[in-house]
Amino acid sequence: MIKYCIDTNAILDLCYRYYPSSIFSNIWDMLEGCVLSRQIKIIISQHIHEEVYDRASLMSYDKTILDNFLRKFQVDIINKKEYEVELAQLQAELLNITPLKSSISKNTDDLSNICVAKKELATIITAEQSSSLNITDKGYSRLKIPDTCRHYNLGCQNWIPLFEYIGV
């Protein structure tokens, strides 16, 4: 079974922006089939769960679509207590190796998903694009999920490789 840890914007992309079930029901059906056959498992941190609902409210999105996403794909929401130590350690380490103090404190949600992905040996799905710089480079200015994943040798991708894997 391949585990995928989904970022807030990737969830919003799937549910509302680019791949809504009302238009792309085949993608949703294929994803559901892969979940039910245990080919894939979708997980998110509690931080991401809270953030995605906050964003859906802010953007006046229909939250029943988000509820359907969580139910249909049997998304495991990993409790904060299961990764809080790792999150504190990751934040401390990043403070020591990058010049991004404010960016690290603002990215608790993203970093929580990185902790969950590390712990669960999952690939992160995100809408973010990577930088050509490493997070330890002097010119690096904003902490991004793909760059942090690259630093820690974690799998990171957008939705397309997963769609290809499931045969869309």
N, CA, C and O of each residue as an XYZ file, in Angstrom:
672
protein
N       0.839     -1.178      0.000
C       0.000      0.000      0.000
C       0.890      1.250      0.000
O       1.852      1.345      0.762
N       0.552      2.183     -0.856
C       1.281      3.447     -0.911
C       0.489      4.476     -0.113
O      -0.716      4.640     -0.301
N       1.188      5.159      0.774
C       0.546      6.190      1.592
C       0.833      7.565      1.008
O       1.946      7.862      0.573
N      -0.205      8.395      1.011
C      -0.093      9.768      0.537
C      -0.571     10.706      1.635
O      -1.650     10.529      2.200
N       0.238     11.690      1.921
C      -0.057     12.707      2.917
C      -0.380     13.986      2.137
O       0.492     14.533      1.461
N      -1.611     14.461      2.224
C      -2.096     15.514      1.339
C      -2.054     16.878      2.028
O      -2.468     17.029      3.177
N      -1.547     17.859      1.297
C      -1.459     19.242      1.743
C      -2.806     19.954      1.558
O      -3.631     19.529      0.750
N      -3.016     21.011      2.293
C      -4.261     21.781      2.237
C      -4.614     22.214      0.818
O      -5.723     21.950      0.352
N      -3.696     22.871      0.130
C      -4.015     23.366     -1.211
C      -4.269     22.224     -2.190
O      -5.076     22.375     -3.107
N      -3.608     21.100     -2.018
C      -3.865     19.948     -2.882
C      -5.281     19.407     -2.635
O      -5.959     18.999     -3.578
N      -5.723     19.401     -1.395
C      -7.096     18.975     -1.092
C      -8.084     19.939     -1.732
O      -9.060     19.516     -2.352
N      -7.830     21.234     -1.583
C      -8.729     22.233     -2.175
C      -8.728     22.135     -3.700
O      -9.764     22.326     -4.337
N      -7.570     21.837     -4.282
C      -7.487     21.650     -5.739
C      -8.359     20.484     -6.183
O      -9.103     20.594     -7.157
N      -8.268     19.366     -5.468
C      -9.034     18.183     -5.840
C     -10.530     18.418     -5.632
O     -11.338     18.098     -6.504
N     -10.888     18.961     -4.509
C     -12.305     19.097     -4.153
C     -13.023     20.237     -4.872
O     -14.205     20.115     -5.197
N     -12.322     21.341     -5.123
C     -13.021     22.538     -5.606
C     -12.424     23.180     -6.857
O     -13.171     23.555     -7.760
N     -11.131     23.313     -6.935
C     -10.515     24.157     -7.963
C     -10.326     23.479     -9.312
O     -10.731     24.028    -10.337
N      -9.711     22.285     -9.332
C      -9.315     21.686    -10.597
C      -9.960     20.341    -10.903
O     -10.175     20.021    -12.072
N     -10.270     19.551     -9.892
C     -10.762     18.186    -10.114
C     -12.030     17.885     -9.317
O     -12.113     16.827     -8.694
N     -13.017     18.778     -9.318
C     -14.214     18.512     -8.504
C     -14.941     17.254     -8.991
O     -14.954     16.947    -10.183
N     -15.532     16.552     -8.059
C     -16.211     15.289     -8.384
C     -17.370     15.503     -9.348
O     -17.726     14.592    -10.096
N     -17.956     16.682     -9.342
C     -19.074     16.955    -10.246
C     -18.654     16.928    -11.714
O     -19.490     16.701    -12.588
N     -17.391     17.155    -11.991
C     -16.877     17.148    -13.362
C     -15.977     15.943    -13.606
O     -16.021     15.339    -14.678
N     -15.166     15.593    -12.621
C     -14.189     14.516    -12.755
C     -14.566     13.299    -11.910
O     -13.748     12.783    -11.149
N     -15.794     12.854    -12.052
C     -16.257     11.718    -11.245
C     -15.422     10.467    -11.506
O     -15.269      9.631    -10.615
N     -14.878     10.330    -12.719
C     -14.046      9.158    -13.014
C     -12.784      9.142    -12.153
O     -12.379      8.082    -11.676
N     -12.163     10.290    -11.948
C     -10.967     10.371    -11.089
C     -11.348     10.006     -9.658
O     -10.651      9.229     -9.006
N     -12.445     10.560     -9.176
C     -12.890     10.284     -7.814
C     -13.228      8.803     -7.644
O     -12.895      8.196     -6.626
N     -13.896      8.222     -8.653
C     -14.248      6.801     -8.582
C     -12.996      5.921     -8.585
O     -12.918      4.937     -7.850
N     -12.020      6.284     -9.417
C     -10.785      5.489     -9.479
C      -9.997      5.609     -8.177
O      -9.452      4.619     -7.690
N      -9.935      6.808     -7.614
C      -9.271      6.987     -6.319
C      -9.968      6.154     -5.244
O      -9.318      5.475     -4.449
N     -11.289      6.217     -5.232
C     -12.039      5.450     -4.237
C     -11.771      3.950     -4.400
O     -11.593      3.240     -3.409
N     -11.742      3.475     -5.629
C     -11.453      2.064     -5.875
C     -10.086      1.660     -5.347
O      -9.930      0.580     -4.777
N      -9.100      2.521     -5.533
C      -7.748      2.233     -5.040
C      -7.683      2.261     -3.518
O      -6.930      1.498     -2.912
N      -8.472      3.139     -2.900
C      -8.538      3.172     -1.437
C      -9.206      1.898     -0.926
O      -8.706      1.252     -0.005
N     -10.330      1.546     -1.528
C     -11.077      0.360     -1.075
C     -10.293     -0.930     -1.277
O     -10.418     -1.868     -0.489
N      -9.479     -0.979     -2.339
C      -8.665     -2.183     -2.596
C      -7.322     -2.131     -1.867
O      -6.478     -3.012     -2.031
N      -7.141     -1.091     -1.065
C      -5.946     -0.908     -0.238
C      -4.660     -0.751     -1.064
O      -3.572     -1.107     -0.610
N      -4.802     -0.221     -2.263
C      -3.616      0.109     -3.055
C      -2.993      1.406     -2.554
O      -1.774      1.581     -2.577
N      -3.868      2.319     -2.096
C      -3.386      3.597     -1.578
C      -4.090      3.905     -0.259
O      -5.182      3.406      0.012
N      -3.445      4.731      0.546
C      -4.002      5.227      1.808
C      -3.741      6.717      1.857
O      -2.625      7.166      1.597
N      -4.770      7.489      2.192
C      -4.625      8.940      2.296
C      -4.645      9.322      3.767
O      -5.517      8.909      4.530
N      -3.656     10.124      4.139
C      -3.545     10.590      5.526
C      -3.295     12.094      5.526
O      -2.752     12.645      4.569
N      -3.695     12.746      6.602
C      -3.401     14.168      6.810
C      -3.175     14.382      8.301
O      -3.658     13.615      9.134
N      -2.437     15.430      8.618
C      -2.252     15.793     10.019
C      -3.506     16.513     10.511
O      -4.285     17.042      9.718
N      -3.684     16.524     11.808
C      -4.798     17.266     12.408
C      -4.686     18.748     12.063
O      -5.696     19.417     11.847
N      -3.455     19.262     12.010
C      -3.249     20.662     11.622
C      -3.835     20.934     10.228
O      -4.529     21.930     10.026
N      -3.552     20.044      9.275
C      -4.053     20.223      7.908
C      -5.573     20.098      7.889
O      -6.248     20.860      7.196
N      -6.116     19.148      8.642
C      -7.567     18.987      8.728
C      -8.219     20.298      9.169
O      -9.198     20.743      8.570
N      -7.680     20.902     10.204
C      -8.233     22.166     10.706
C      -8.043     23.288      9.694
O      -8.952     24.087      9.473
N      -6.862     23.351      9.079
C      -6.577     24.410      8.120
C      -7.475     24.315      6.889
O      -7.956     25.337      6.400
N      -7.707     23.112      6.385
C      -8.511     22.971      5.175
C      -9.964     23.382      5.435
O     -10.604     23.964      4.559
N     -10.482     23.090      6.611
C     -11.837     23.545      6.940
C     -11.880     25.061      7.116
O     -12.846     25.707      6.713
N     -10.833     25.628      7.720
C     -10.761     27.091      7.850
C     -10.736     27.760      6.476
O     -11.442     28.741      6.246
N      -9.926     27.229      5.572
C      -9.831     27.792      4.212
C     -11.140     27.625      3.453
O     -11.563     28.534      2.739
N     -11.780     26.479      3.599
C     -13.063     26.248      2.924
C     -14.104     27.265      3.410
O     -14.894     27.781      2.619
N     -14.094     27.544      4.714
C     -15.009     28.558      5.257
C     -14.676     29.939      4.720
O     -15.562     30.685      4.303
N     -13.406     30.270      4.732
C     -12.952     31.576      4.256
C     -13.354     31.810      2.795
O     -13.714     32.924      2.416
N     -13.289     30.758      1.986
C     -13.594     30.877      0.562
C     -15.053     30.551      0.251
O     -15.443     30.488     -0.914
N     -15.854     30.347      1.290
C     -17.276     30.024      1.138
C     -17.517     28.790      0.280
O     -18.486     28.734     -0.478
N     -16.637     27.804      0.399
C     -16.812     26.532     -0.289
C     -17.830     25.685      0.466
O     -17.969     25.799      1.684
N     -18.529     24.849     -0.262
C     -19.481     23.909      0.314
C     -18.707     22.842      1.092
O     -18.006     22.023      0.496
N     -18.832     22.851      2.408
C     -18.060     21.928      3.239
C     -18.529     20.481      3.132
O     -17.812     19.571      3.548
N     -19.701     20.256      2.588
C     -20.143     18.870      2.401
C     -19.262     18.163      1.365
O     -19.109     16.942      1.413
N     -18.690     18.915      0.440
C     -17.765     18.327     -0.536
C     -16.508     17.850      0.181
O     -15.992     16.772     -0.111
N     -16.023     18.646      1.109
C     -14.857     18.275      1.904
C     -15.176     17.070      2.797
O     -14.362     16.156      2.930
N     -16.349     17.075      3.398
C     -16.783     15.921      4.198
C     -16.806     14.664      3.341
O     -16.376     13.598      3.783
N     -17.307     14.788      2.116
C     -17.377     13.659      1.190
C     -15.976     13.151      0.848
O     -15.756     11.942      0.780
N     -15.030     14.065      0.632
C     -13.640     13.696      0.358
C     -13.092     12.840      1.508
O     -12.515     11.777      1.279
N     -13.275     13.305      2.716
C     -12.747     12.601      3.886
C     -13.393     11.231      4.062
O     -12.718     10.257      4.394
N     -14.697     11.163      3.839
C     -15.419      9.902      4.001
C     -15.141      8.936      2.848
O     -14.812      7.772      3.074
N     -15.272      9.415      1.635
C     -15.131      8.556      0.451
C     -13.748      7.923      0.370
O     -13.610      6.758     -0.004
N     -12.719      8.701      0.724
C     -11.341      8.214      0.626
C     -10.790      7.724      1.964
O      -9.592      7.476      2.100
N     -11.682      7.587      2.951
C     -11.312      7.044      4.262
C     -10.019      7.683      4.792
O      -9.099      6.991      5.228
N      -9.980      9.002      4.742
C      -8.773      9.743      5.113
C      -8.499      9.576      6.607
O      -9.369      9.830      7.439
N      -7.289      9.148      6.934
C      -6.857      9.070      8.330
C      -6.352     10.441      8.760
O      -5.449     11.004      8.141
N      -6.938     10.966      9.817
C      -6.502     12.244     10.380
C      -5.630     11.905     11.582
O      -6.104     11.364     12.581
N      -4.350     12.231     11.466
C      -3.388     11.878     12.515
C      -3.426     12.943     13.611
O      -3.195     14.125     13.356
N      -3.717     12.510     14.814
C      -3.839     13.396     15.964
C      -2.520     14.103     16.266
O      -1.442     13.524     16.133
N      -2.632     15.362     16.673
C      -1.455     16.186     16.997
C      -0.523     15.513     18.000
O       0.698     15.643     17.910
N      -1.104     14.797     18.951
C      -0.283     14.153     19.984
C       0.677     13.125     19.396
O       1.712     12.822     19.990
N       0.328     12.589     18.221
C       1.166     11.563     17.605
C       2.399     12.124     16.906
O       3.305     11.368     16.557
N       2.446     13.438     16.697
C       3.607     14.015     16.001
C       4.113     15.308     16.633
O       4.999     15.955     16.074
N       3.573     15.696     17.781
C       3.953     16.991     18.363
C       5.437     17.067     18.733
O       6.054     18.122     18.583
N       6.007     15.980     19.207
C       7.442     15.985     19.546
C       8.272     16.140     18.276
O       9.208     16.938     18.231
N       7.922     15.371     17.246
C       8.648     15.449     15.968
C       8.518     16.834     15.350
O       9.464     17.335     14.742
N       7.348     17.456     15.504
C       7.136     18.804     14.965
C       8.042     19.819     15.664
O       8.662     20.655     15.007
N       8.118     19.748     16.971
C       8.994     20.660     17.727
C      10.454     20.441     17.334
O      11.212     21.399     17.183
N      10.846     19.175     17.169
C      12.225     18.869     16.765
C      12.511     19.384     15.353
O      13.580     19.940     15.099
N      11.565     19.201     14.444
C      11.747     19.678     13.074
C      11.860     21.198     13.040
O      12.724     21.737     12.350
N      11.009     21.884     13.767
C      11.077     23.351     13.814
C      12.413     23.814     14.384
O      13.015     24.754     13.864
N      12.879     23.171     15.435
C      14.170     23.537     16.034
C      15.305     23.303     15.051
O      16.193     24.144     14.918
N      15.283     22.178     14.369
C      16.333     21.890     13.398
C      16.322     22.895     12.257
O      17.376     23.374     11.839
N      15.134     23.215     11.752
C      15.049     24.185     10.650
C      15.515     25.573     11.083
O      16.105     26.307     10.290
N      15.252     25.931     12.328
C      15.743     27.215     12.837
C      17.269     27.253     12.860
O      17.872     28.313     12.692
N      17.888     26.097     13.068
C      19.350     26.020     13.106
C      19.994     26.000     11.724
O      21.137     26.429     11.574
N      19.282     25.511     10.717
C      19.919     25.343      9.404
C      19.435     26.318      8.339
O      20.000     26.366      7.246
N      18.401     27.091      8.639
C      17.897     28.057      7.655
C      17.794     29.444      8.279
O      17.760     29.583      9.502
N      17.746     30.473      7.428
C      17.569     31.842      7.939
C      16.093     32.258      7.961
O      15.792     33.439      7.788
N      15.189     31.335      8.167
C      13.768     31.581      7.939
C      12.919     31.531      9.206
O      11.913     30.821      9.241
N      13.291     32.245     10.213
C      12.585     32.172     11.492
C      11.079     32.421     11.357
O      10.281     31.635     11.870
N      10.679     33.495     10.679
C       9.251     33.801     10.574
C       8.532     32.787      9.683
O       7.384     32.430      9.951
N       9.190     32.329      8.642
C       8.580     31.350      7.741
C       8.336     30.023      8.450
O       7.335     29.355      8.191
N       9.228     29.645      9.325
C       9.084     28.384     10.066
C       7.905     28.472     11.038
O       7.127     27.526     11.163
N       7.779     29.591     11.713
C       6.671     29.729     12.667
C       5.326     29.829     11.953
O       4.302     29.448     12.520
N       5.310     30.333     10.722
C       4.060     30.459      9.962
C       3.673     29.158      9.258
O       2.544     29.036      8.781
N       4.562     28.206      9.183
C       4.321     26.983      8.421
C       4.087     25.746      9.293
O       4.423     24.633      8.888
N       3.526     25.928     10.464
C       3.282     24.801     11.354
C       2.415     23.737     10.681
O       2.660     22.542     10.845
N       1.402     24.169      9.925
C       0.510     23.200      9.274
C       1.290     22.344      8.280
O       1.203     21.117      8.305
N       2.054     22.999      7.406
C       2.848     22.260      6.417
C       3.868     21.348      7.096
O       4.042     20.195      6.704
N       4.528     21.870      8.099
C       5.550     21.075      8.796
C       4.925     19.884      9.528
O       5.549     18.831      9.660
N       3.694     20.059      9.999
C       3.020     18.927     10.650
C       2.812     17.793      9.655
O       2.965     16.623     10.004
N       2.464     18.135      8.420
C       2.267     17.095      7.407
C       3.598     16.436      7.038
O       3.637     15.242      6.742
N       4.667     17.196      7.054
C       5.992     16.629      6.792
C       6.346     15.630      7.903
O       6.889     14.560      7.629
N       6.038     15.981      9.138
C       6.284     15.050     10.257
C       5.471     13.772     10.093
O       5.987     12.673     10.297
N       4.217     13.913      9.728
C       3.353     12.749      9.532
C       3.891     11.894      8.382
O       3.943     10.669      8.489
N       4.287     12.532      7.293
C       4.814     11.790      6.140
C       6.082     11.029      6.518
O       6.259      9.877      6.122
N       6.962     11.671      7.284
C       8.186     10.987      7.727
C       7.849      9.774      8.578
O       8.407      8.692      8.393
N       6.938      9.967      9.504
C       6.579      8.912     10.441
C       5.852      7.751      9.753
O       6.053      6.589     10.106
N       5.016      8.073      8.781
C       4.187      7.070      8.101
C       4.810      6.551      6.801
O       4.226      5.710      6.117
N       6.010      7.067      6.466
C       6.674      6.708      5.210
C       5.753      6.980      4.020
O       5.559      6.125      3.156
N       5.195      8.183      3.996
C       4.241      8.587      2.970
C       4.857      9.600      2.010
O       5.829     10.281      2.335
N       4.275      9.678      0.841
C       4.619     10.701     -0.146
C       3.665     11.866      0.045
O       2.461     11.671      0.209
N       4.201     13.069      0.023
C       3.355     14.255      0.176
C       2.841     14.685     -1.195
O       3.580     14.711     -2.179
N       1.559     15.020     -1.229
C       0.971     15.634     -2.418
C       0.699     17.084     -2.072
O       0.012     17.392     -1.098
N       1.258     17.976     -2.897
C       1.121     19.408     -2.683
C       0.951     20.121     -4.012
O       1.299     19.590     -5.067
N       0.415     21.325     -3.946
C       0.298     22.174     -5.133
C       1.502     23.108     -5.249
O       1.665     23.784     -6.265
N       2.332     23.149     -4.230
C       3.481     24.059     -4.236
C       4.534     23.620     -5.247
O       4.696     22.433     -5.531
N       5.244     24.609     -5.780
C       6.359     24.367     -6.702
C       7.659     24.554     -5.943
O       7.760     25.413     -5.066
N       8.652     23.747     -6.283
C       9.929     23.835     -5.573
C      10.767     24.993     -6.091
O      10.547     25.514     -7.184
N      11.715     25.369     -5.285
C      12.694     26.398     -5.631
C      13.930     25.710     -6.205
O      14.148     24.520     -5.982
N      14.715     26.452     -6.929
C      15.979     25.887     -7.417
C      17.035     25.891     -6.309
O      18.079     25.251     -6.431
N      16.750     26.615     -5.236
C      17.687     26.697     -4.110
C      17.369     25.625     -3.071
O      16.244     25.133     -2.993
N      18.361     25.278     -2.288
C      18.169     24.396     -1.142
C      17.760     25.226      0.061
O      18.061     26.418      0.120
N      17.082     24.617      1.016
C      16.600     25.382      2.171
C      17.745     25.938      3.015
O      17.532     26.854      3.810
N      18.946     25.403      2.857
C      20.098     25.892      3.622
C      20.863     26.998      2.887
O      21.789     27.579      3.453
N      20.496     27.295      1.645
C      21.179     28.345      0.882
C      20.843     29.722      1.426
O      19.731     29.959      1.898
N      21.822     30.642      1.357
C      21.624     31.993      1.897
C      20.495     32.745      1.203
O      19.769     33.499      1.851
N      20.338     32.556     -0.085
C      19.307     33.278     -0.825
C      17.912     32.695     -0.712
O      16.960     33.245     -1.266
N      17.785     31.588      0.001
C      16.482     30.944      0.139
C      15.593     31.815      1.014
O      15.996     32.196      2.113
N      14.362     32.145      0.537
C      13.576     33.142      1.247
C      12.237     32.679      1.810
O      11.689     33.344      2.689
N      11.694     31.561      1.335
C      10.387     31.123      1.834
C      10.332     29.608      1.886
O      10.535     28.933      0.877
N      10.056     29.083      3.063
C      10.008     27.640      3.256
C       8.834     27.054      2.472
O       7.688     27.475      2.636
N       9.141     26.074      1.617
C       8.119     25.419      0.807
C       8.185     23.913      1.038
O       9.244     23.355      1.322
N       7.043     23.281      0.912
C       6.955     21.832      1.149
C       7.912     21.043      0.257
O       8.663     20.216      0.773
N       7.917     21.265     -1.074
C       8.803     20.440     -1.909
C      10.283     20.578     -1.543
O      11.037     19.606     -1.607
N      10.690     21.777     -1.162
C      12.091     22.004     -0.805
C      12.437     21.327      0.524
O      13.519     20.759      0.676
N      11.527     21.390      1.466
C      11.740     20.723      2.749
C      11.760     19.212      2.554
O      12.575     18.515      3.158
N      10.865     18.709      1.711
C      10.860     17.267      1.401
C      12.169     16.851      0.737
O      12.727     15.804      1.063
N      12.653     17.661     -0.182
C      13.923     17.340     -0.855
C      15.054     17.269      0.163
O      15.899     16.376      0.095
N      15.075     18.210      1.110
C      16.121     18.235      2.134
C      16.093     16.960      2.990
O      17.140     16.434      3.370
N      14.894     16.476      3.284
C      14.751     15.295      4.148
C      14.527     13.995      3.362
O      14.169     12.967      3.936
N      14.738     14.054      2.068
C      14.587     12.871      1.194
C      13.209     12.229      1.311
O      13.087     11.006      1.382
N      12.186     13.056      1.328
C      10.804     12.575      1.354
C      10.205     12.708     -0.039
O      10.511     13.655     -0.763
N       9.355     11.765     -0.412
C       8.656     11.867     -1.685
C       7.683     13.030     -1.669
O       6.996     13.270     -0.676
N       7.633     13.747     -2.779
C       6.763     14.907     -2.874
C       6.345     15.073     -4.334
O       7.181     15.012     -5.236
N       5.062     15.281     -4.558
C       4.563     15.402     -5.922
C       3.242     16.163     -5.915
O       2.707     16.494     -4.857
N       2.722     16.437     -7.121
C       1.368     16.963     -7.228
C       0.431     15.785     -7.500
O       0.834     14.632     -7.348
N      -0.805     16.057     -7.899
C      -1.776     14.987     -8.127
C      -1.470     14.123     -9.353
O      -1.830     12.946     -9.380
N      -0.818     14.685    -10.358
C      -0.666     14.006    -11.647
C       0.005     12.628    -11.534
O      -0.526     11.673    -12.099
N       1.140     12.470    -10.837
C       1.727     11.121    -10.732
C       0.794     10.101    -10.071
O       0.806      8.926    -10.438
N      -0.009     10.538     -9.107
C      -0.973      9.620     -8.496
C      -2.042      9.239     -9.514
O      -2.426      8.072     -9.601
N      -2.520     10.200    -10.275
C      -3.524      9.907    -11.318
C      -2.956      8.921    -12.337
O      -3.652      8.009    -12.782
N      -1.693      9.109    -12.699
C      -1.060      8.176    -13.633
C      -0.963      6.790    -13.007
O      -1.215      5.790    -13.679
N      -0.604      6.721    -11.743
C      -0.459      5.443    -11.035
C      -1.785      4.668    -11.011
O      -1.798      3.448    -11.177
N      -2.887      5.375    -10.806
C      -4.183      4.692    -10.707
C      -4.818      4.462    -12.087
O      -5.887      3.860    -12.188
N      -4.158      4.941    -13.140
C      -4.621      4.663    -14.492
C      -5.591      5.651    -15.091
O      -6.356      5.303    -15.991
N      -5.572      6.870    -14.609
C      -6.452      7.897    -15.191
C      -5.952      8.249    -16.587
O      -6.544      9.093    -17.260
